[in-house]
């Protein structure tokens, strides 16, 4: 399944209130839980995985001022 088919309006945050790295990751993971794209029980696993992945190197798309934080999480 391609990334584009999974990207729905519920998962896009335009002008979110998040101002820190941690609150942004939490907010994005919460969007996934609210959209039933992620079981709530996996919230912390995903948050930790994304935090560790982003510590290796940030994943912004500077040309269009967006971020694409991501990680591989077993079982998802």
VOGU-3710 file (C-alpha; in Angstrom, 3 decimals, decimal comma):
1> xxxxxxxxxx> 0,000/0,000/0,000  1,453/3,369/-0,946  1,946/6,260/1,442  -0,356/8,452/-0,671  -3,309/6,096/-0,236  -2,931/6,266/3,544  -2,717/10,052/3,720  -6,178/11,389/4,511  -7,372/14,795/5,668  -7,620/13,550/9,279
11> xxxxxxxxxx> -3,873/12,943/9,227  -2,788/16,346/7,953  -2,094/19,069/10,503  -2,018/22,571/9,035  -0,877/25,208/11,510  -0,969/22,894/14,528  -0,447/24,303/18,022  2,590/22,116/18,645  5,816/24,075/19,163  8,244/21,474/20,452
21> xxxxxxxxxx> 9,573/18,266/18,972  7,925/16,146/21,673  4,533/17,827/21,375  4,674/17,510/17,592  5,389/13,785/17,697  2,676/13,321/20,337  0,213/15,339/18,266  0,908/13,424/15,072  0,644/10,061/16,813  -2,616/11,185/18,414
31> xxxxxxxxxx> -3,952/12,064/14,954  -3,197/8,514/13,840  -4,968/7,047/16,871  -8,001/9,308/16,402  -8,236/8,299/12,729  -8,092/4,596/13,702  -4,859/4,201/11,745  -2,980/3,167/14,872  -4,229/1,125/17,839  -4,071/3,263/20,978
41> xxxxxxxxxx> -2,144/0,497/22,727  0,747/1,037/20,251  0,901/4,822/20,820  3,990/4,741/23,053  5,819/2,230/20,805  5,338/4,505/17,810  6,221/7,671/19,721  9,480/6,112/20,917  10,342/4,704/17,489  9,833/8,067/15,774
51> xxxxxxxxxx> 11,825/9,867/18,473  14,745/7,447/18,052  14,607/7,635/14,241  14,550/11,424/14,240  17,539/11,478/16,632  19,515/9,784/13,837  18,634/12,563/11,425  15,741/14,919/10,906  13,375/14,344/7,976  12,159/17,775/6,867
61> xxxxxxxxxx> 11,296/18,806/3,349  12,707/22,301/3,690  11,721/23,485/0,208  8,034/23,334/1,127  8,364/23,778/4,907  6,972/20,440/6,023  8,256/17,698/8,244  7,868/13,983/7,673  8,860/12,326/10,942  8,643/8,566/10,566
71> xxxxxx> 9,943/5,195/11,738  9,542/1,507/11,028  7,506/-0,199/13,728  7,152/-3,962/13,765  3,608/-5,239/13,352  2,243/-2,097/11,738
//
